[in-house]
Amino acid sequence: MFNYKKTLSLFSAVILAVSLTACSSKNGTDQGQSLTFGLMPSVDAVPFIIADEKGFFKEQGINVKLEVFKSAKDRDAAFQAGSLDGIIGDEVAVCLYQNADFDVKITGITDGDFMLVAGKDSGIKTISDLKGKSTAISEKTVIEYTLDRILEKSGMQSGDITKSAVPAIPTRLEMLRNGKTDAALLPEPFSTLAVKDGGILLGSANKEDMYPSVSAFTQKAIASKNTDIKSFYKAYNKAVEYINSTPVSEYEATVIKAVGYPEDMKGKISLPKFRSNRLPSDEELKDAIDWSTKKGLIKKTLTPKDLVNDIGLK
């Protein structure tokens, strides 16, 4: 005898299975998921914010949520808690993540810069004048790493100066303004504000051909959101093309808001020539690994290959 209820239940189960398979294809390793990406208010965040504002992510068929953090500590806490798929970070931080068994891979570069600025009344005009003087930094981070390398490339050693540990960037800027430190290593927009106040720009990471800031995703996100991350970087590259070929005045309001420049900087903002996405060189990565090891920050033996994934180049 024909069992109508049993047949209907079986048919419904088949339909449900097909629907779940379709959803899985769309939302598993394929396109259609949301990506949550953490960043700080800085110049290297501009291409990501432009990609969002101009709809380049949506053109690629992906939903990207950009989370802006005021401190690296808060960003890292959210990242390690699993609230973020990826971040703008740096090579030293990725070494620390790997050392702590938090599997994060560098998937691209960014064009952030760190600038060494002397106080206006410090009497310092060149990097060599820093000998025996104080410089405010955040210890055991990319800031200290960058300072050490800037000094070395100018023929000085880390021990030639006195390092003052000042983790909070706004505090570092205020100390420089008030003459409580002779110099400070600062990211944008703080470096521009320091120079605007009369500070002397002594050097920068980018001028020494150093680009320690990177974009990175967890290995978990790379495995489960493969297609979306590829699309993410296609949108990033389109934003880079737009920025490099468009007068700053056309998107200056976005830059001021994203980076945190004061409104009176309107018409005076200068951006770097952004590069399309690529990976740091093995030489750059090895240098960051060696410095982190020497500082006692990592115990694991890491190689450049341990830190990267080329998903953002495909």
ChimeraX attribute file (.defattr): number of C-alpha atoms within 10 A of each C-alpha:
attribute: neighborCount
match mode: 1-to-1
recipient: residues
	/A:1	3
	/A:2	6
	/A:3	7
	/A:4	9
	/A:5	9
	/A:6	10
	/A:7	11
	/A:8	11
	/A:9	11
	/A:10	12
	/A:11	12
	/A:12	12
	/A:13	12
	/A:14	12
	/A:15	12
	/A:16	12
	/A:17	12
	/A:18	12
	/A:19	12
	/A:20	13
	/A:21	13
	/A:22	12
	/A:23	13
	/A:24	13
	/A:25	13
	/A:26	13
	/A:27	17
	/A:28	18
	/A:29	18
	/A:30	16
	/A:31	20
	/A:32	19
	/A:33	19
	/A:34	16
	/A:35	19
	/A:36	16
	/A:37	22
	/A:38	25
	/A:39	23
	/A:40	19
	/A:41	21
	/A:42	21
	/A:43	21
	/A:44	25
	/A:45	22
	/A:46	27
	/A:47	23
	/A:48	23
	/A:49	18
	/A:50	23
	/A:51	25
	/A:52	19
	/A:53	13
	/A:54	14
	/A:55	16
	/A:56	21
	/A:57	25
	/A:58	16
	/A:59	13
	/A:60	17
	/A:61	16
	/A:62	21
	/A:63	19
	/A:64	19
	/A:65	14
	/A:66	18
	/A:67	15
	/A:68	16
	/A:69	15
	/A:70	10
	/A:71	14
	/A:72	16
	/A:73	10
	/A:74	11
	/A:75	23
	/A:76	19
	/A:77	12
	/A:78	16
	/A:79	21
	/A:80	15
	/A:81	9
	/A:82	13
	/A:83	15
	/A:84	22
	/A:85	23
	/A:86	26
	/A:87	24
	/A:88	24
	/A:89	25
	/A:90	22
	/A:91	29
	/A:92	25
	/A:93	21
	/A:94	23
	/A:95	27
	/A:96	20
	/A:97	18
	/A:98	17
	/A:99	16
	/A:100	12
	/A:101	9
	/A:102	15
	/A:103	17
	/A:104	28
	/A:105	27
	/A:106	31
	/A:107	26
	/A:108	23
	/A:109	25
	/A:110	25
	/A:111	22
	/A:112	24
	/A:113	22
	/A:114	26
	/A:115	25
	/A:116	24
	/A:117	30
	/A:118	32
	/A:119	26
	/A:120	21
	/A:121	14
	/A:122	18
	/A:123	12
	/A:124	21
	/A:125	16
	/A:126	14
	/A:127	19
	/A:128	15
	/A:129	14
	/A:130	22
	/A:131	15
	/A:132	12
	/A:133	15
	/A:134	18
	/A:135	24
	/A:136	28
	/A:137	26
	/A:138	20
	/A:139	14
	/A:140	16
	/A:141	17
	/A:142	21
	/A:143	23
	/A:144	18
	/A:145	22
	/A:146	24
	/A:147	23
	/A:148	16
	/A:149	19
	/A:150	26
	/A:151	19
	/A:152	12
	/A:153	10
	/A:154	13
	/A:155	10
	/A:156	17
	/A:157	15
	/A:158	16
	/A:159	11
	/A:160	14
	/A:161	17
	/A:162	16
	/A:163	21
	/A:164	16
	/A:165	14
	/A:166	17
	/A:167	16
	/A:168	12
	/A:169	18
	/A:170	12
	/A:171	12
	/A:172	24
	/A:173	24
	/A:174	14
	/A:175	18
	/A:176	26
	/A:177	21
	/A:178	12
	/A:179	14
	/A:180	16
	/A:181	22
	/A:182	23
	/A:183	32
	/A:184	30
	/A:185	27
	/A:186	25
	/A:187	20
	/A:188	19
	/A:189	17
	/A:190	22
	/A:191	23
	/A:192	19
	/A:193	17
	/A:194	24
	/A:195	15
	/A:196	11
	/A:197	13
	/A:198	15
	/A:199	24
	/A:200	22
	/A:201	21
	/A:202	19
	/A:203	20
	/A:204	21
	/A:205	21
	/A:206	16
	/A:207	12
	/A:208	13
	/A:209	9
	/A:210	17
	/A:211	20
	/A:212	26
	/A:213	23
	/A:214	26
	/A:215	24
	/A:216	27
	/A:217	25
	/A:218	20
	/A:219	19
	/A:220	14
	/A:221	18
	/A:222	23
	/A:223	12
	/A:224	15
	/A:225	21
	/A:226	19
	/A:227	20
	/A:228	27
	/A:229	29
	/A:230	20
	/A:231	22
	/A:232	23
	/A:233	24
	/A:234	22
	/A:235	25
	/A:236	24
	/A:237	20
	/A:238	17
	/A:239	26
	/A:240	22
	/A:241	16
	/A:242	15
	/A:243	21
	/A:244	14
	/A:245	10
	/A:246	11
	/A:247	10
	/A:248	18
	/A:249	13
	/A:250	9
	/A:251	12
	/A:252	17
	/A:253	13
	/A:254	16
	/A:255	23
	/A:256	21
	/A:257	13
	/A:258	19
	/A:259	18
	/A:260	15
	/A:261	20
	/A:262	11
	/A:263	10
	/A:264	8
	/A:265	14
	/A:266	14
	/A:267	10
	/A:268	10
	/A:269	13
	/A:270	9
	/A:271	14
	/A:272	13
	/A:273	12
	/A:274	19
	/A:275	13
	/A:276	18
	/A:277	19
	/A:278	16
	/A:279	19
	/A:280	20
	/A:281	9
	/A:282	14
	/A:283	10
	/A:284	14
	/A:285	23
	/A:286	17
	/A:287	16
	/A:288	23
	/A:289	25
	/A:290	16
	/A:291	18
	/A:292	22
	/A:293	17
	/A:294	11
	/A:295	11
	/A:296	10
	/A:297	17
	/A:298	20
	/A:299	12
	/A:300	14
	/A:301	10
	/A:302	17
	/A:303	14
	/A:304	18
	/A:305	12
	/A:306	16
	/A:307	22
	/A:308	21
	/A:309	18
	/A:310	13
	/A:311	19
	/A:312	24
	/A:313	14
	/A:314	10
